[in-house]
Amino acid sequence: MVACGISYEGKLKIRKVERNAKINSEYYQNNILEPIFLNDIPSIYGKQSNKVWFHHDNATSHTSSSTQAYLEDLRQRTGINTISKNRTPTYELIKEAFGDAALSRSITFEWFSRFLKGREKVNDDQLTGRPRSLRCEENKLKMKELIKSNRRISIKDLSSET
């Protein structure tokens, strides 16, 4: 088993869980959370670490009262926020963290869906079709003139003319 993480700024170090290790709250706190909060996140974000929101699943070692108290202690020491077990990531959290720089609600959910499907890259996909620069007033006027001159002109003929 491994523990790892990914963020907009980069990947966290992959941590192998020792063979036959009992992953209880103590193990999770000392071997996973502490290095992530004290080493990995600060090395990626530096002074911006206080803008990071950490999220993990609802495994017992993650949701125990001991771990929740430990996370609060880490938050006070590092400024790194944690999404609690009772609060799932929502647009409101993203808006709170990024303010006016946050993506729109629909775009946020579109990206969330992409990541759930296994996407790892944060770059936009290549767009297909004509570049916007080819959709100009000059071409629109030319198309109108061609259609006016021959109302039976085919799309294929129109595309070859522009």
Disulfide bonds with the S-S distance in Angstrom:
none
